[in-house]
Amino acid sequence: MFDAQSAFPQARMTALTAIFTRRSVRAFSSEPLTDQQVECLLAAGMAAPSAGNAQPWEFILLRDKQLLEKIPAINPYAAFAPQAPLGILICGNTTREKYAGFWIEDTSAATQNILLAAHALGLGACWTGIYPMQERVQGFRQLVGAPEYVLPMAFVSVGYPRKAVQTSVDRYKSDRVHHNVWGQQ
Ligand SMILES: Cc1cc2nc3c(=O)[nH]c(=O)nc-3n(C[C@H](O)[C@H](O)[C@H](O)COP(=O)(O)O)c2cc1C
């Protein structure tokens, strides 16, 4: 079991602070991540809840610049991917599912855990969307040589933020909250 407290005793951010101050980071310095940081991100992903505890995820680490440079052609909104020292391709493995179809929620929960862990470690990260866009699914599958039963769901770029990140945003909207029945606010 990854012991985050021992590995990163200085990372003292509470869960709530991490949730409320995390922002997408799209500009990175070239400083590489340590093996321990990467292990922490993966352990955080694998600590996520999943339907029937099936854990139907696979994580493909991309550090090869030649591969990273092919990503903007697959997702033009991931133009910054080659600048990050690490990319994590989060995939659902449908052969590992207990309840068909829930791999989407399971891998999404893992992705969010990775974003929060990166932030708690003082790193920056950005989720770039793949599934359900079929051309992106095929593009990433081809890029890493994954079989048909493996579905790329998200690609997360990770690294040290190149500039200060704006952290405070308030997205609370009371009209999105319904008490007992739809529309009762
Ligand atoms: C499913 C999903 C797909 C996303 N795809 C992209 C993307 O392709 N490129 C990108 O720059 N950001 C992408 N984002 C990040 C969002 O733009 C970002 O989360 C949103 O603007 C809110 O900003 P914040 O993350 O700083 O709170 C994606 C986020 C999600 C959840």
The ligand as an SDF file (V2000), in Angstrom:
LIG
                    3D

 31 33  0  0  0  0  0  0  0  0999 V2000
  -14.2930   15.2240  -19.6020 C   0  0  0  0  0  0  0  0  0  0  0  0
  -13.3500   16.4040  -19.6530 C   0  0  0  0  0  0  0  0  0  0  0  0
  -12.6970   16.6960  -20.8290 C   0  0  0  0  0  0  0  0  0  0  0  0
  -11.8000   17.7680  -20.8920 C   0  0  0  0  0  0  0  0  0  0  0  0
  -11.0960   17.9870  -22.0380 N   0  0  0  0  0  0  0  0  0  0  0  0
  -10.1980   18.9900  -22.0960 C   0  0  0  0  0  0  0  0  0  0  0  0
   -9.3790   19.1710  -23.2490 C   0  0  0  0  0  0  0  0  0  0  0  0
   -9.4650   18.4130  -24.2230 O   0  0  0  0  0  0  0  0  0  0  0  0
   -8.4970   20.1940  -23.2400 N   0  0  0  0  0  0  0  0  0  0  0  0
   -8.3570   21.0360  -22.1710 C   0  0  0  0  0  0  0  0  0  0  0  0
   -7.5170   21.9370  -22.2330 O   0  0  0  0  0  0  0  0  0  0  0  0
   -9.1090   20.8850  -21.0370 N   0  0  0  0  0  0  0  0  0  0  0  0
  -10.0150   19.8740  -20.9710 C   0  0  0  0  0  0  0  0  0  0  0  0
  -10.7340   19.6740  -19.8240 N   0  0  0  0  0  0  0  0  0  0  0  0
  -10.5370   20.5690  -18.6580 C   0  0  0  0  0  0  0  0  0  0  0  0
  -11.6860   21.5860  -18.5470 C   0  0  0  0  0  0  0  0  0  0  0  0
  -11.5780   22.5320  -19.5730 O   0  0  0  0  0  0  0  0  0  0  0  0
  -11.6200   22.2440  -17.1500 C   0  0  0  0  0  0  0  0  0  0  0  0
  -11.7500   21.2670  -16.1610 O   0  0  0  0  0  0  0  0  0  0  0  0
  -12.7040   23.2990  -16.9780 C   0  0  0  0  0  0  0  0  0  0  0  0
  -12.5030   24.3850  -17.8510 O   0  0  0  0  0  0  0  0  0  0  0  0
  -12.7780   23.8270  -15.5470 C   0  0  0  0  0  0  0  0  0  0  0  0
  -11.5370   24.3780  -15.1630 O   0  0  0  0  0  0  0  0  0  0  0  0
  -10.7250   23.8390  -13.8960 P   0  0  0  0  0  0  0  0  0  0  0  0
  -10.3360   22.4010  -14.1890 O   0  0  0  0  0  0  0  0  0  0  0  0
   -9.5320   24.7370  -13.8020 O   0  0  0  0  0  0  0  0  0  0  0  0
  -11.6020   23.9060  -12.6980 O   0  0  0  0  0  0  0  0  0  0  0  0
  -11.6040   18.6000  -19.7370 C   0  0  0  0  0  0  0  0  0  0  0  0
  -12.2730   18.2820  -18.5600 C   0  0  0  0  0  0  0  0  0  0  0  0
  -13.1160   17.1930  -18.4960 C   0  0  0  0  0  0  0  0  0  0  0  0
  -13.7790   16.8250  -17.1760 C   0  0  0  0  0  0  0  0  0  0  0  0
  1  2  1  0
  2  3  1  0
  2 30  2  0
  3  4  2  0
  4  5  1  0
  4 28  1  0
  5  6  2  0
  6  7  1  0
  6 13  1  0
  7  8  2  0
  7  9  1  0
  9 10  1  0
 10 11  2  0
 10 12  1  0
 12 13  2  0
 13 14  1  0
 14 15  1  0
 14 28  1  0
 15 16  1  0
 16 17  1  0
 16 18  1  0
 18 19  1  0
 18 20  1  0
 20 21  1  0
 20 22  1  0
 22 23  1  0
 23 24  1  0
 24 25  2  0
 24 26  1  0
 24 27  1  0
 28 29  2  0
 29 30  1  0
 30 31  1  0
M  END
$$$$
